[in-house]
Amino acid sequence: MKGKMSDGPEGEGRPDIKIATTSWEPSSGKLEGKRYIGNDPDSERMDAILGDIEKRSMSRREYIDRLQEKNTKALLFEGGTLSDEKKLVYREVLEKATIGALHVEFRDSEKLMGIIEEINREKAQDPNESLFLLIQNRLLGLVDTPSGFTVNGQNLTDDEVAKAVEGLKFARDEVLVQSAKAAGIFRHTDPVSGEVRGINVQIKKAQMDNDYIDAMDVIGGLGRNASELHRVETRSLNRSTVDFGGMSSAYIGGALDQMEFHLAEAQLEYYPGAALAAEAAGDTKTATEYRKVAEEAKLYLDRYGKTIDLERWGKERPQLKKDASDFIQGKGKYRKPEVATGGAVAGDALLEQLKKMADFTEGQYRMAVEQNRALLSGYEAVVHAMKHRAFTNPEGFDSSNPYWFRFEQRPDGTRISNEDREKYQDSIRLFLQLNYLSYIKELTGAKTSENWIEAQGARLSREYFREAWDNTPGFRMAVLTLAKDVFQDFPDKVGAEAAEEAKTLTEKIQRGEFQGDELVKVQEKVEKLNFATGFNFKQFVLSETGYQLLSDKKNLDAYRKALTKAMSERLSDQGLQKSIDELESLKTRKVQGEDVDAEITKAERNLENHQKEVEEARKWATDHRVTVEDLIQTSVHAADDLFYATGAYDSGDVYRAQTEAIKEEDDPTRKDYAIKLQESATISDGVRELFSPGLKLKERLSARKRFERKSAEIKRIREDVAAGRIAPDKLDEAERKAADMERTLNAERAYGGPLGEWTRENYSVKDRKTKKGTTFREEFDEGERDYIPERMFYSVLEMIDTGGQEYADPQTGERSRHPSTSIADVLIDKERYVRAVPIETAQKAVIKFEKGQKTITKEVPIELVDLTENGNENAGKVLDEVRAGEWWGYYWDVGSAVVALEGHQMSGDPKKRLSRESFLDKWIKVRGDAKLAPIFTDRAYLLGATALIMSPEKGFVTGQAETILDIPESAYNAIVTSVLSDNRFFMSPERRKQLYDSLHARDVLTSDWNLLYDIYIEGTLFAPRERSRRGISKKMAKEIEAFEEEQRRIDEEKKKRRAVQTTTPTP
């Protein structure tokens, strides 16, 4: 026992039962300063009780009786109104009574007295720490992981664990909870309205007004208003105190636990008999499902029934047992549930919002509801949902916490470790997040990107991704294999560095420095480097095989099935036997005298790793109660969802767009890609438009060239028909195609808002000249007129980065640093993140695609890839150093600014045009991103964006190729200067001058230009914009002015002559 009696303040004897030294300010609720309050009778009575505990053992009953004595009872347990001074006493007596209860329980164990020391220490460090939570968290720790629970660094024996649980529970339930009830924390009368309020009232109402399962959903939702719960516990009531913090959440959890406990009891009582009845009726499938529900209920009761009163608390509600039984059987007010409804239904409210957003049919809505509820039945429902991209509520399992999702024990009854449980749950959370985003994108992404990027409930956690990447069988291999087959390889350099290396290698090729196979490899590298010069970082680019796989969902499905089968076979006994046979073959070769020691060492290491993979996959499959193939199938679909949901496929669709936009000749393959990708829904048109609006504009304008070529062809055919060289039916076919193309052109004129229409109109006039002497079309095709940028945004995996990453060179081991490393780099950069030798398999995906007028059948061999140890180490560093913990939140933050800027630049709705202040707010945010800065600081982009700030309705003057604003001449220079002079644009003087020149404006702040002159010349030919509008040079304007002056002089002379001729002569 620690301590005897010690001298307190002013030398008075006080018991040496320590509590945190602090004081309480009633008005603010804050704790600071010294602890003891002086000679208050109630405090002294509490000290006397504590003194008795120091002197002798005291039973629980005696201790509670002492607290129930008249004055102490009135203070702690009767709930009267306290003055500010008495609140101070109440707070101290409450803490002393709680700590005293722990002393009653632990006084005979020095080790357990350490729990009290820890609580006092934490309370002293943070006086606002909740005493309830300090006790409750220790209780949960003792129940969940008794072997890992320590006191002052020491583990507890089983007996000590049991005693610690009982002691903490005694202090919590008999002192803190009873005081909280008296304080009205759970139920109180509003002093103004007289209404009875509190969490207890809300729970009872939910249970009375709702279906059993729906009531659980409603009750679970009460806990989401954490700030209001905390306010009631700690501030708003007369007896609120920080020591009650967290009680309401635990009270809600207790209510849910009781409901789920009684539901499991009712299931175990009803379904075994129902299974026998179904079996007798010949319905074996239903009988199996019923038995499964009963089995899950029994497992739940065996584990959770023993600890429910320890982990949670609250009065037993006998009526709940009857309600649960009525619900299962469909009696009374309850509708009999489907078998799959084995836990709380979460996500229906989210579905209601999606129904409005996505224009669901009633059938689609009900199907989504049933799928959401089915997920509570077991992991096989997750397998099904992932396979069919069905609706899943990403927070569903955490809010309803069905028994199977807790992963508490295996079918053989052995417990699942906490470490494994966390791996399983984090993996499922990631898969549900990816599946949910894929569902939203597939449903709405073809219409608009906003519903996808602002999806309700969307999350993508770095923590969950890392767990799945490192631990989930097949996930990392599926991601890397899919990336290999869908995206192009990237060289180590991009942009200017790639251009320089390509130039150097080309010069060496021309000098003949490479021969044979080496020459072929170098030429391939040069080709990749030349392609990479168009990018400022490594980004996703679909390969030819990638386009073919994505051009038809059947192709992608065939690939996923082949990949699933290949990976499942590798994790089977037969797959493992292949590794064993390879090792034995090498050993035989060694006996025969071959030098294969290095190969044997490598094969032994591979076999060891292979065995671990097989064992781990089997363990996961057992604990999830599915087959290994089911497990791998989910990983494969999650890998596909990773690229689909994050927009990687859409972002990588640049090859088709670039070539289609700039090629003069018809290329059926490119047009097939454009059509098939949209039909297959693997590329969401709205999302791709967000990423690459300018590329889409170029695709549409390229149709103009095809139409012109087709018209020229018609003209030639007509001449041939007239000359009798070809049959007339050839003309009919050509004219029909041209008419179809013209209708398409007419339908697409609205794309891109004022800038898009102005560009389209100029582009459609083939020979419209510019002041440079070239044509608008030539300048546009060369990229000089990209007022709507080719690229405005990227996928999640490309945007999430470390902002700089150190890595080990795979060849030399030397450490280098890259300025920015994204998640995409890990998936496509094979030089830093080295792949192991591909594992050849017998599986092939047979795909079909159209090329011109032919249907091509192609086999895509499945070669599995994974990272080497060095590559995985570098990848791990990237994932550890990614700055954003919640990827979707970060992406949405930047993406919402991009969406606003794109609406400003492209929308035909003037309401989406941004003012200067709104534009700069969004522009500064995206300018701060290293990947987006080159886009949003480009001269052509800024010219178009600022033009729409100054002339939001029309942008540039139509009917001519110069970028002249459609605003009054008298205010022209002043308006332009007011925008471009804003120093928040961070422009160099050269860039600002370029914009003034492009807009044909003068800076009225820095030049000697007179604003009055603008007003004077408005509407005359000397107004420079007026001359540009009419295509008149300054010299011609002077000549016209001189001619008009001469005409005025002649007119004046004519008037004078007429006046003389008509004057009557004087007599």
MINU-417991 format. One record per residue (C-alpha): residue in one letter; x, z, y. Coordinates in steps of 0.02 Angstrom, whole numbers, plus 32768, in hexadecimal, padded with zeros to 4 digits. Layout:
<rs>
AXZY/...
</rs>
This chain:
<rs>
M800080008000/K80487FCE80AA/G805280538132/K800180FA8153/M7FBB812C81FB/S800F80F2829A/D8001811E8350/G7F9180A383A9/P7F8180928465/E7F95813384C6/G7FDA8187842A/E7F35819183CE/G7F3881888310/R7EF580E382CE/P7EF180A0821C/D7F7E802881F4/I7F057FA081BC/K7F477F0F8220/I7EDE7E90827E/A7F1A7E0E82F9/T7F4C7E5983A1/T7EE37E048424/S7E4F7E1D8498/W7DB27DBB84BB/E7D687D7D855D/P7CAA7D798543/S7C887CFE85D0/S7CFF7C788590/G7D017C9D84D7/K7DBF7C9084DB/L7E367D098487/E7ED27D3F84E1/G7F387DD9850E/K7F3D7E7F84B3/R7EC47EAF842A/Y7E887F638436/I7DF87F8784AB/G7DFE804284C3/N7D9080D48490/D7CEC8082845F/P7C8380E983E6/D7C5980568374/S7D0F8022836C/E7D4380D48346/R7CC280E282BB/M7D098043826E/D7DB8808D827D/A7D7C81278220/I7D3D80BB8191/L7DE3805F818A/G7E3E8106818B/D7DDD813D80F2/I7E0F809C8098/E7EC580C680BD/K7EB581728071/R7E5681497FD1/S7E0980C27F67/M7D5B808F7F9E/S7CDC802D7F38/R7C807F977F7C/R7BDC7FF37F7C/E7C2380867FDE/Y7C758011805D/I7BD37FB0807B/D7B7380548089/R7BED808D8110/L7BD37FEA816F/Q7B178002815D/E7B1C80A981B7/K7AAC80A9824F/N7B1E807982DF/T7B9180028280/K7AFC7FAD822F/A7AAA7F9582D7/L7B477F44831A/L7B6E7ED18287/F7ACE7EAE8228/E7A347EC78296/G7A4A7E3B8314/G7A1C7E9183B8/T7A527E48845F/L7B017E7D8494/S7B457E968543/D7BE87E408570/E7C457EE48559/K7BF47F0484B1/K7C1E7E528476/L7CD47E848481/V7CB37F198411/Y7C4A7EAF839A/R7CD67E308385/E7D567EB68360/V7CE87F1882E8/L7CB97E78828B/E7D707E4D826F/K7D9A7EFE823C/A7D077F0381C3/T7D3C7E5F8173/I7DF27E908162/G7DB87F3B8123/A7D547EE78098/L7DF27E8D8061/H7E527F338061/V7DCC7F807FF3/E7DEB7EF57F74/F7EA87EDF7F80/R7EEE7F8D7FAB/D7F347FA57EFC/S7F917EFD7EF5/E80267EE47F67/K80267E297F43/L7F6F7E137F72/M7F897E7A800F/G7FF47DE68042/I7F527D828057/I7F1F7DFB80E1/E7FCB7DEA8131/E7FBB7D2C8131/I7F0E7D32817E/N7F477DA98207/R7FE17D3F8228/E7F7A7CA0823D/K7EFB7CFC82A8/A7F857D3D8318/Q7FCF7C8F832B/D7F257C458359/P7EA57CC8838B/N7E1E7C428390/E7E357C2082D6/S7D947C418274/L7DA07CDA8204/F7D1C7C8A8195/L7D877BEE817C/L7E247C54815C/I7DC87CA680CB/Q7D647C0D8092/N7DFA7B9A8088/R7E577C17801C/L7DC17C257FAA/L7DB97B697F94/G7E737B627F73/L7E657BE97EEE/V7DD67B907E96/D7E1A7ADE7EA1/T7ED37AFD7E7E/P7EEF7BAF7E42/S7F9A7B847DFB/G7FD47B407EA3/F7F927BD07F0D/T801C7C3E7F54/V80237CDD7FBB/N80C07CED8024/G81107C6E7FB0/Q80DD7CC67F0E/N80697C817E88/L7FD97CEC7E48/T7FB17D1B7D95/D7F067CEF7D4E/D7ECB7DA27D69/E7F0A7DA17E1C/V7EB17CFB7E3C/A7E0E7D437DFC/K7E247DE17E65/A7E527D7C7F00/V7DB57D0F7EED/E7D447DA67EDA/G7D937E007F6F/L7D8A7D6C7FE5/K7CD87D487FAF/F7CA87DFE7FCE/A7CEE7DFC8080/R7C9E7D5480A4/D7BEF7D72805E/E7BD27E2A8082/V7C1F7E358130/L7C367D8D8186/V7B9F7D308140/Q7B287DC48153/S7B637DDB8207/A7B4B7D218228/K7A997D2881E5/A7A737DBA8259/A7AC17D5882E8/G7A487CC882CA/I7ACC7C49829D/F7A5D7BFC8215/R79B27C24825E/H79837C61830B/T78F67C5B838B/D79147BF68427/P79027C6F84BA/V78B47BEB852C/S783D7B8984BB/G78207C0F8438/E78417B8F83AE/V78997BC3830E/R79377B5D82FD/G79D67B548297/I7A267AFF8203/N79BB7B628189/V791C7B1F81D8/Q795C7A6C81D4/I798C7A77811D/K78E37ABC80E9/K788A7A34814D/A78F379AC80F9/Q78C979F2804E/M780F79FB8074/D77FB795280CB/N786678E0805E/D788178A07FB0/Y7900790D7F53/I798F78907F61/D7960785E8012/A795E79168042/M7A1179258006/D7A4078908072/V79EA78DE810A/I7A3D798780EC/G7AE6793480D9/G7AC878E08180/L7AB0798881D6/G7B6979AB81C1/R7B9A79128227/N7B6A796982C9/A7C0379D982BD/S7C1379FC8377/E7B617A438383/L7B7A7AAD82E8/H7C1C7AF28330/R7BC87B1683D7/V7B417B818383/E7BC17BDC8317/T7C3C7C0583A1/R7BE87BFE844E/S7B307BE1846C/L7AE07C7E841E/N7AF47D30845C/R7B577D6283C1/S7BB47CBE83A4/T7C6C7CD58382/V7CFF7C68834F/D7D057CC982AC/F7C637C748274/G7CB07BC7828B/G7C937B5381F5/M7C047BB881AB/S7B7D7B3781CD/S7BDC7AAB8175/A7BF77B1D80DF/Y7B3E7B4D80E3/I7B0D7A9480DD/G7B897A77804F/G7B3E7B097FF1/A7A8F7AC38002/L7AC77A1A7FC1/D7B257A6B7F30/Q7A8B7ACD7EFD/M7A207A317F02/E7A9D79CD7E9C/F7AB17A5E7E21/H79F57A677E02/L79EB79AA7DF7/A7A6F79AC7D6E/E7A0E7A367D14/A797079CE7D1D/Q79CB79337CDE/L7A1479907C4B/E796A79D67C20/Y790A79327C2F/Y7977789F7BFD/P79A978CC7B4A/G78F178CF7B19/A78CF78327B80/A795E77DB7B25/L791178037A7B/A786A77C07AB7/A78B9771F7AF7/E791777097A55/A7879772179F0/A782876987A5A/G78B876237A31/D790576267ADF/T79B976507AAF/K7A01761B7B57/T799676977BB7/A79B9771D7B35/T7A7477047B4F/E7A6177127C0C/Y79FA77B17BFA/R7A7C78017B89/K7B0577D37C03/V7AA978297C92/A7A9278C47C26/E7B4B78C37BF7/E7B7F78B87CAE/A7B0979467CD9/K7B5179B47C50/L7C0379927C88/Y7BD079C17D38/L7B7E7A637D03/D7C0E7A937C90/R7C8A7A857D1C/Y7C2C7AA57DBD/G7BAA7B217D82/K7C317BA47D67/T7C777B987E17/I7BE47B687E85/D7BCC7C187EC8/L7C877C267EEE/E7CA77B827F46/R7C037B877FA6/W7B877C0E7FD0/G7AD37C2A8001/K7A357C777FBA/E79F37C2F7F16/R79567BC67F32/P78EA7BCC7E93/Q78737B487ED8/L79017AC87ED5/K79097AD17E18/K78527AA17E0A/D78657A1A7E8F/A78F879CC7E31/S789579CC7D8F/D77FC797E7DE4/F786C78FA7E34/I78BC78C67D8F/Q781278B77D3C/G77B9786A7DD1/K773D78F87DE4/G76E479387E7E/K771F78E67F1F/Y77B378927ECC/R77C777DF7E90/K782677D77DEC/P78D9779F7E10/E793A77117DC0/V79B9774E7D41/A7A4A771D7DB2/T7A1277967E39/G7A7F78257DFF/G7AB778697EA6/A7A9878657F5F/V7A6C77BB7FA6/A7ADF77928036/G7ADF76F880A0/D7A2876C780AC/A7A2B76E58167/L7AC176728174/L7A6275EF8110/E79D175FC8189/Q7A4775D08218/L7A91754081B4/K79E37501818D/K79C174EC8246/M7A6D74A5826B/A7A78742881DD/D79C373F381D2/F79AF742D811D/T791C73F480B8/E78BD74848069/G790074507FBE/Q79B574547FFB/Y799874FE8049/R794D754C7FAD/M79D875037F41/A7A5A75517FB3/V7A0075FA7FAF/E79FB75FA7EF1/Q7AB275C97EE4/N7AE076547F5C/R7A8476D37EF2/A7AC8768D7E4F/L7B7876B57E89/L7B53776B7E6B/S7B47774D7DB0/G7BFF772C7D89/Y7C9A76C47DAA/E7C5476307D49/A7BDA76197DDB/V7C7176097E4E/V7CB775837DDA/H7C1375257DE5/A7C0675387EA3/M7CB774F87EBE/K7C9D74657E4A/H7BFF742B7EA3/R7C2C74677F52/A7B8D74CE7F56/F7B6475497FE0/T7BC075EF7FD5/N7BBD767C8051/P7C7676A18071/E7C54775A808E/G7BD477678002/F7C3777CA7F83/D7C8078448000/S7BD578698049/S7B7778777FA3/N7C0A78A87F34/P7BBE78767E8B/Y7C0578D17DF7/W7C69783F7DAF/F7CC278277E56/R7D0778D87E4E/F7D7378A87DB7/E7D75795A7D76/Q7D8F793E7CBC/R7DAD78B87C3B/P7D36788C7BAD/D7D9B78FE7B3A/G7D7D79927BAE/T7E2E79A17BF6/R7E3879BA7CB1/I7E71792E7D26/S7EFB79697D9B/N7EE079717E57/E7F6978F17E71/D7F1478727DFE/R7E6A78997E4A/E7EAA78707EF9/K7EF777CD7EBC/Y7E5577987E6A/Q7DE877C57EFF/D7E5A77767F81/S7E6176D67F1D/I7DA476CE7F10/R7D9276F47FCA/L7E0376617FF5/F7DA775EC7F7E/L7CFE761F7FC7/Q7D3F76058078/L7D7E7557804C/N7CDF752A7FEF/Y7C717565807F/L7CD274FF80FF/S7CCB7467808B/Y7C0F747D807A/I7BF774848137/K7C6A73F08154/E7C16738580D0/L7B6C73B18117/T7B8F739581D0/G7C3D734B81E7/A7C04729681E5/K7B9272BC8279/T7BFE732B82E6/S7C9C739182DB/E7C557422833F/N7BE9746982B1/W7C8374688242/I7D0274B182BA/E7C86753582F8/A7C3B755B824D/Q7BE376038244/G7C41767D81D5/A7CD8760A81BC/R7D7C765F8195/L7E23762F8149/S7E9676C3812B/R7F5376B78121/E7F53774F80AF/Y7EDA77018033/F7F35765A8035/R7FDB76AF8012/E7F9377107F80/A7F4776737F34/W7FE5760D7F55/D8054768D7EFE/N7FE376CC7E73/T7F4976647E48/P7F6D75FD7DAA/G7F7775457DD4/F7F4E754F7E8E/R7FF9752C7ED8/M801F74A67E56/A7F7674527E76/V7F9274537F32/L804274097F26/T801173887EA2/L7F7B734F7F08/A7FE573467FA6/K806672DC7F49/D7FE4725F7F0F/V7F7A72557FAE/F7FF5725F803F/Q809071FC806A/D813C7249805A/F818D72708101/P824672648128/D829D72FA8171/K829672B08221/V82097273828F/G81F97228833C/A829971FF839B/E830972498312/A82B871D88290/A82CB71418302/E83857165831B/E83A7717C8261/A834470DE8236/K83AC707C82B4/T845070BF826B/L841F709781B7/T83E26FE981E8/E848A6FC38238/K84E26FFC8199/I84726F8D812F/Q849B6EF9819F/R85556F1D8189/G853D6F1A80CC/E856C6FD180AE/F84E66FE78027/Q84D06F867F86/G845C6F827EEF/D83EE701A7ECE/E843970777F60/L84056FEC7FD6/V83526FF37F95/K834A70B07FB0/V839270A18060/Q83167018808C/E828670868050/K82C8711580BB/V82D470A48154/E821F70708139/K81E871278136/L8252715081CE/N820870C08230/F815A71008206/A818B71B18239/T81C2717A82E7/G810B71798319/F80F772358304/N813A72CC8361/F8133733982C4/K81127328820A/Q805B730A81EE/F7FE672D48164/V7FDE72188145/L7F7771D580B4/S7FDA716D8037/E7F9670CE7FEA/T7F6971317F4D/G7F1971B37FBD/Y7EA87132800D/Q7E7970F17F61/L7E4F719F7F20/L7DE971CC7FB9/S7D8E71267FC7/D7D1571597F3F/K7CDD72067F09/K7CE071CB7E55/N7D9A71A87E67/L7DBA72547EAE/D7D5172A57E27/A7DB272467D9F/Y7E5572827DEC/R7E1C73387DF4/K7DE473337D3E/A7E8972E87D06/L7EEC73677D6B/T7E8473F77D24/K7E9F73BB7C73/A7F5A73A27C8C/M7F7274507CD4/S7F0274A17C51/E7F63744E7BC3/R8006748D7C0D/L7FC2753F7C08/S7F86752F7B54/D7FE2755A7AB2/Q800774A17A99/G805074947B47/L80BE752B7B2B/Q80F574E57A83/K8138744A7ADC/S81AE74B77B43/I81E475117AA3/D8203746B7A4C/E826A742A7ADF/L82DA74C37AD5/E82EE74B57A18/S831A73FD7A2A/L83A474287AA4/K83E874AF7A31/T83EC743179A2/R844D73B87A0F/K84C974427A37/V84E47465797D/Q850673AC796B/G859373BB79E9/E854273837A8C/D856D73DE7B2E/V84BF74177B62/D84E074CC7B95/A84A274B27C47/E8404745D7C08/I83E474EA7B8B/T83F4756D7C14/K8379750E7C80/A830074F47BED/E830775AE7BC2/R82DE75DB7C76/N8250755B7C78/L820B759F7BD4/E821076507C15/N81B2761D7CB3/H813875B67C4D/Q8111764A7BDC/K80F076B77C73/E807A76357CBC/V801A76267C18/E800A76E37C06/E7FD476F87CBB/A7F51766E7CAC/R7F0976BD7C0F/K7F0177677C61/W7EA6771E7CF9/A7E2E76BF7C89/T7E08775D7C23/D7DED77C87CBC/H7D7E77437D0C/R7D2177297C66/V7D39766C7C69/T7DA975F17C0E/V7E5575BE7C4D/E7E1075107C6E/D7D8575597CDC/L7E0875BB7D3B/I7E7675217D56/Q7DE074B57D85/T7DB8752E7E12/S7E6C75297E50/V7E6A746A7E50/H7DC774627EB1/A7E0874E67F29/A7EA2747A7F47/D7E3273E57F6F/D7DC674537FDF/L7E63748F8038/F7E8873DE8073/Y7DD373AD808E/A7D96744A80E5/T7E2B7456815B/G7E1F73A08190/A7EC37368813F/Y7E7472CC80F4/D7E27729D819B/S7EC972BD81F9/G7F2B7255817C/D7EBB71BD8195/V7F327166820F/Y7F7A70D781A7/R7ED3707D8198/A7EAA709C824E/Q7F5070638297/T7F606FC58233/E7EAB6F94824A/A7EB76FAB8305/I7F526F428325/K7F506EBB82A0/E7F1A6E1082DE/E7EEB6DC98235/D7E596E0281CB/D7E906E7E8147/P7E056E9F80C7/T7E616F35807F/R7E616F928124/K7DA96F6E8141/D7D816FA88091/Y7DD9704D80B5/A7D7570648155/I7CD0704980FC/K7CF470A28059/L7D3E713F80A5/Q7CA1715A810B/E7C2F71358078/S7C8E71AD8006/A7C7D723F8080/T7D317270805D/I7D5372478113/S7CD87295818E/D7CBF7219821C/G7C98729E829E/V7D3473038272/R7DA4726A826F/E7D5E72388319/L7D9272E3835D/F7E4272CA8319/S7E5A72118344/P7DDC71D583C6/G7E4F714E840C/L7E707106835F/K7DB570F88344/L7DA4709F83EB/K7E2C702483B8/E7DD670058312/R7D376FD8836E/L7D916F6A83ED/S7DED6F108361/A7D416ED1832B/R7D406E7183D0/K7DD96E108397/R7D8B6DEC82EF/F7CEE6DAF8345/E7D536D3D83B7/R7DB26CF88323/K7D0F6CDE82C6/S7CC56C84835E/A7D5D6C138366/E7D476BF182AE/I7C916BC282CB/K7CC56B498353/R7D406AF682DD/I7CBE6AED8253/R7C426A9C82C9/E7CC36A1A82F5/D7CE569FC823C/V7C2A69EF8217/A7C14697282A5/A7CA5690E8262/G7C5C691481B2/R7CF26972816B/I7C8F6A078122/A7BDD6A2C80E9/P7B616A7B8167/D7B436B1580F9/K7BF36B538125/L7BBD6B5C81DC/D7B226BC481B2/E7B8B6C468156/A7C0A6C5481E3/E7B846C658269/R7B2B6CEC8204/K7BCC6D5281F8/A7BED6D3C82B2/A7B3C6D7582DC/D7B536E118270/M7BF56E3A82CB/E7BA56E208376/R7B186E99834A/T7B9D6F198319/L7BF56F0283BF/N7B526F1A841E/A7B2B6FB883BC/E7BD5700883DE/R7BE26FF28499/A7BB770A684C0/Y7C5170F18469/G7CC8715684D6/G7C5C7179856F/P7C8B712B8618/L7D42711585E7/G7D1670C58541/E7C98704E8591/W7D127020861D/T7D996FFE859B/R7D236F9A852D/E7CE86F2F85C0/N7D996F0885F7/Y7DD36EE78545/S7D436E708524/V7D7F6DFE85B3/K7E106DB28556/D7E746D7285EC/R7E516DF8866E/K7EF16E0A86D2/T7F426EAA8713/K7FB56EC487A7/K80486EBD872D/G801E6E098708/T7FED6E2C8653/T7F3E6E3F860D/F7EDF6EE185F3/R7ED16EBA853A/E7F8E6EA78528/E7FAD6F4C8580/F7F2A6FA48517/D7F746F638473/E80206F9D84AC/G7FDF704E84C7/E7FEB704E8585/R7F2F7068859E/D7F0F70FB8529/Y7E9D715A85A0/I7E4671958502/P7EDC71D0849A/E7EF6718E83EB/R7F0B724383B1/M7EC172E183FF/F7EC973648374/Y7F07738882C4/S7ECD73E18227/V7ED7749D820D/L7F6E7490819B/E7FCD742A821D/M7F9F749C82AE/I7FC77543825B/D8083755D826E/T810D75DC8282/G814B759F832A/G81F9759082E0/Q823B75AB8231/E82E375D081E3/Y8300758A8135/A8388757680B2/D83CC74C78098/P83AB749D7FE0/Q845374477FCB/T84CF74B2802D/G84717557803A/E8496755980F5/R840B759C8164/S83BE752A81E6/R832F753A825F/H82A174C48284/P824374D28329/S819974DB82D4/T816274E58220/S80AC74CC81F0/I805274EA814D/A804B742C813E/D81097426813B/V810C748F809D/L809974138048/I80EC736E807B/D81A2739580A7/K81FF73858003/E82AA739D8051/R8295744F808E/Y82157483800C/V826674397F72/R81F7740A7EE0/A822974297E2D/V823873937DBA/P8187734E7DA2/I8137737D7CFC/E80F972DF7CA7/T805372ED7C4E/A7FEA727C7BE1/Q7F5B727F7C5D/K7F2E71ED7CCF/A7EA371D97D4E/V7E51712F7D3C/I7E1170F87DE7/K7DBE705C7E2D/F7DC270147EDC/E7D9C6F707F31/K7E246F007F78/G7DDF6E697FCE/Q7D606E1D7F58/K7DAB6E707EBD/T7D8D6F187E67/I7E346F637E33/T7E476FE27DA6/K7EE070527DB6/E7F2870E37D53/V7F6F71767DB8/P7FE371D97D45/I7FD972957D58/E808772DE7D76/L808073987D9F/V80F373DA7E27/D812274877E62/L81A974D07ED2/T825775027E9C/E828B75B67EBA/N82E275817F5B/G824C751A7F91/N81D475A97F6E/E824376217FCD/N823E75B18066/A8182759A8053/G816B76568047/K81C8766F80EA/V815575F4813F/L80B9764C8100/D80FF76F58132/E812B76BC81E2/V808D765C820C/R805376A982AE/A7F9876A08290/G7F51771A8210/E7EA276D0821B/W7EC076148218/W7E1275D7823E/G7E00764B82D3/Y7EA2760A831D/Y7E71755782F7/W7DC4756D8344/D7E1075BB83E1/V7E7D75228400/G7DFF74A983B5/S7D7174E18426/A7DDE74B184BC/V7E047408846D/V7D4B73EA844B/A7D24740E8502/L7DAF739B853F/E7D78731284C9/G7CC573228507/H7D06731385B9/Q7D6C7278858E/M7CF3721D851D/S7C407258852E/G7BBB71EA857A/D7B63728985B3/P7B9B72BA8664/K7B6F736F863C/K7C08737785CB/R7C7973448659/L7CE773D68690/S7D097411873F/R7DBF74238774/E7DBB74DF8750/S7D6B74CB86A4/F7DDE743C8677/L7E7B749C86A5/D7E4075358644/K7E3674CB85A4/W7ECA745B85CD/I7F4474EA85E9/K7F157533853F/V7F39749284DF/R7FD274698548/G802075098507/D802074C68455/A80BF74678429/K805F73E983BF/L7FD873C6843F/A804173C984DE/P8082731584CA/I7FCE72D884BB/F7F827334854D/T8014731985C6/D801B725D85A7/R800771F58647/A7F7871898605/Y7F17722085C5/L7F2A727F866A/L7EF871E486CB/G7E5671D58669/A7E3272908669/T7E4E72AC8723/A7DED720E874B/L7D54725986F6/I7D6A72FB8758/M7D64729687FA/S7CE3721587C3/P7C7F72698737/E7BF171EB8731/K7C4D71458724/G7D0971638721/F7D5A70BF8757/V7D0C702F87B4/T7CCA6FB08737/G7CEA6EF78733/Q7DA56F018753/A7E416F4286F9/E7E8A6FB8877D/T7E6E7074876E/I7E0C70878810/L7D947119881B/D7CDD70F7883B/I7CD2716E88D1/P7CB87153898D/E7D4A710189E6/S7D4271798A79/A7D6772108A08/Y7DD171B78986/N7E7F71F889B2/A7E3E72A689DB/I7DE472B68933/V7E7A727988CF/T7EF072EC892E/S7E7F73838916/V7E8D736F8858/L7F3F7331883F/S7F8A73AF88B8/D7F537441884A/N7FF7748E880F/R7FA774CA876D/F7FBD741B8728/F80797441871A/M80A4738C8742/S814E734D8775/P815372F4881E/E8172725187C2/R80D772678753/R806B729687E9/K80A771FC8847/Q807F719087AF/L7FCC71D087B1/Y7FB871B2886C/D7FF971018856/S7F8B70E087BE/L7EF2711B881F/H7F2370B488B8/A7F2071528920/R7F8F71AB899F/D7FBC726389A3/V7F71729A8A49/L7FD5733C8A45/T808272EE8A3E/S806E72408A8D/D804C72078B3F/W7FA871B98B09/N7F1B71DC8B85/L7E7672108B37/L7E1971C68BCC/Y7E62711D8B9D/D7E0F712D8AF2/I7D6971408B4B/Y7D8E70B28BC6/I7DBA70308B42/E7D32705F8AC5/G7CD96FC08A90/T7D596F4C8ADF/L7DD46EDE8A87/F7E626F4D8AC2/A7E266FDA8A52/P7EA56FCB89C4/R7E286FF8893A/E7DAE6F778981/R7E346EF28977/S7E596F2588C2/R7DA06F228897/R7D946E6F88D6/G7E3D6E388898/I7E7C6E0E8949/S7F336E20897A/K7F686E6D8A20/K7FA76DC48A5F/M7F016D728A33/A7EA46E008A88/K7F046DDC8B29/E7EDF6D238B1A/I7E266D478AFE/E7E256DBF8B91/A7E786D3B8C01/F7DFC6CB88BC7/E7D6A6D2D8BE8/E7DB06D558C94/E7DBD6C9B8CBC/Q7D0C6C838C7E/R7CD06D0E8CF1/R7D296CBB8D85/I7CDA6C138D5F/D7C2F6C658D4C/E7C436CB98DF5/E7C706C138E48/K7BD86BC08DF7/K7B686C498E39/K7BAD6C318EE8/R7B916B758EE1/R7AE06B8B8EA3/A7AC06C068F2E/V7AFD6B898FB3/Q7A976AFC8F68/T79F66B5C8F69/T7A086BA1901A/T798B6B4F9096/P79E66AF39128/T79CF6B3D91D8/P79636ACB9248/
</rs>
